[in-house]
Amino acid sequence: MSIEVLNESGVPVDEKAIAGLSRHVLDGMRVHPLAELSVLLVDEAAMTELHEKWMDEPGPTDVLSFPMDELRPGHMSGGSGGSDEEGETDPGLLGDVVLCPAVAAKQARKAGHSTGDELELLCAHGILHLLGFDHAEPEEHREMFGLQAELLTSWREKRGG
């Protein structure tokens, strides 16, 4: 699995943790091990530009996802939906997750946890969007946020924290 983490935000970030979490989420979602993912960390000005250009909304946001190939997760229950005999999706370029550490830091303070924890939450959230999950409808919201919580919990247990 190829996971590239690029920090162009000017803020120190644990890039190794972001890459490890990304791998954990993709493994947990049974995404093909040859899939490619890019995680880009940017400053508020760059995020504002992307948010306005692609979402037509003002100001910076915390996370944006830009899917490339139409990859979908393998079913965790063992079935397949566009996946191979092992339940994995086809390899391909998953896409880009763009994170803004400055926005994440503000949100982390409000939530009462670390910026690192917030960036991990946002990264998992962005990857789920790349895999086709959404939260516009109540049922979608429950599914996506439940899955996000499950993946973050297993990641933190794996890391011993």
C-alpha positions in Angstrom: 0.0 0.0 0.0 1.4 3.4 -0.9 0.5 6.2 1.5 2.2 9.5 1.0 2.0 12.2 3.7 3.1 15.7 2.7 3.2 18.4 5.3 3.1 21.8 3.6 1.3 23.5 6.6 4.3 24.9 8.3 3.1 23.2 11.5 4.9 20.2 13.1 2.8 17.1 12.7 3.4 13.5 13.5 3.4 12.4 9.8 4.3 8.8 10.8 1.1 8.6 13.0 -1.0 9.9 10.1 0.5 7.3 7.7 0.0 4.6 10.3 -3.6 5.5 10.9 -4.3 5.7 7.2 -2.9 2.2 6.7 -5.0 1.0 9.7 -8.2 2.5 8.2 -7.5 1.1 4.7 -6.7 -2.3 6.1 -9.8 -2.2 8.3 -11.9 -1.3 5.3 -10.3 -4.1 3.4 -9.0 -1.8 0.6 -6.6 -3.6 -1.7 -3.0 -3.5 -0.4 -1.7 -1.9 -3.7 -4.1 1.1 -3.4 -2.5 4.5 -3.3 -3.4 7.4 -1.0 -2.1 10.9 -0.6 -2.6 12.9 2.6 -1.7 16.6 2.3 -1.5 19.0 5.2 -1.9 22.6 4.3 -2.1 26.0 5.9 -5.3 28.0 6.3 -4.7 30.1 3.1 -4.3 27.0 0.9 -7.3 25.3 2.6 -9.4 28.4 2.1 -8.5 28.4 -1.6 -9.5 24.7 -2.0 -12.6 25.1 0.0 -13.8 28.0 -2.0 -12.9 26.5 -5.4 -14.3 23.0 -4.9 -17.1 23.5 -2.3 -18.0 27.1 -3.1 -17.9 27.8 0.7 -16.0 30.7 2.3 -13.0 30.3 4.6 -10.9 27.3 5.6 -12.3 23.9 6.6 -10.8 21.0 8.5 -10.7 18.2 5.9 -11.4 17.8 2.2 -11.4 14.6 0.2 -10.7 14.3 -3.5 -11.5 10.7 -4.8 -9.7 9.5 -7.9 -10.7 5.9 -8.8 -14.1 4.5 -7.9 -12.8 2.2 -5.2 -15.1 0.8 -2.6 -14.3 -1.0 0.6 -14.5 -4.8 0.8 -17.3 -5.9 3.1 -16.0 -6.4 6.6 -18.5 -9.2 7.1 -16.8 -11.2 4.3 -19.1 -10.6 1.4 -18.0 -8.8 -1.7 -19.3 -5.7 -3.5 -17.0 -5.0 -6.3 -14.2 -6.9 -4.6 -12.2 -10.0 -5.2 -12.4 -13.5 -3.6 -10.6 -12.3 -0.5 -13.1 -9.4 -0.1 -10.6 -6.8 -1.2 -11.3 -4.0 -3.7 -9.2 -3.7 -6.8 -5.9 -1.7 -6.5 -6.0 1.8 -7.7 -5.4 5.4 -6.8 -7.8 6.1 -4.0 -7.3 9.9 -4.0 -6.3 12.7 -1.8 -7.2 13.8 1.8 -6.3 17.4 2.6 -6.1 18.4 6.2 -5.6 21.8 7.8 -3.7 21.5 11.2 -4.6 25.1 12.1 -8.3 24.4 11.9 -7.8 21.0 13.6 -6.0 22.7 16.5 -9.0 25.1 17.1 -11.4 22.2 16.9 -9.3 20.1 19.3 -9.3 22.8 21.9 -13.1 23.0 21.8 -13.4 19.1 21.9 -10.9 18.9 24.8 -8.3 16.6 23.1 -5.0 17.0 21.3 -4.5 18.3 17.8 -2.9 14.9 16.9 -6.2 13.2 18.0 -8.2 15.7 15.9 -6.0 15.2 12.9 -6.4 11.4 13.2 -10.2 11.8 13.4 -10.2 14.1 10.4 -7.9 11.8 8.4 -10.1 8.7 9.1 -13.2 10.8 8.2 -11.6 11.9 4.9 -10.6 8.4 3.9 -14.1 7.2 4.5 -15.4 9.9 2.2 -12.9 8.6 -0.4 -14.5 5.2 0.0 -17.9 6.6 -0.8 -19.3 7.2 2.7 -21.3 10.3 3.4 -23.2 11.8 6.3 -25.9 13.9 4.6 -28.8 11.7 5.7 -29.3 10.5 9.3 -28.8 6.8 8.5 -25.6 7.6 6.5 -24.4 9.8 9.4 -24.9 6.9 11.9 -23.1 4.5 9.6 -20.2 6.7 8.8 -19.6 8.1 12.3 -20.0 4.7 13.8 -17.5 3.2 11.5 -15.1 6.2 12.1 -15.4 5.7 15.9 -14.8 1.9 15.5 -11.7 2.5 13.4 -10.3 5.1 15.7 -10.9 3.0 18.8 -9.1 0.0 17.3 -6.2 2.3 16.1 -5.8 3.7 19.6 -6.0 0.2 21.2 -3.4 -1.0 18.7 -1.1 1.9 19.8 -1.7 1.2 23.5 -3.6 4.5 24.1 
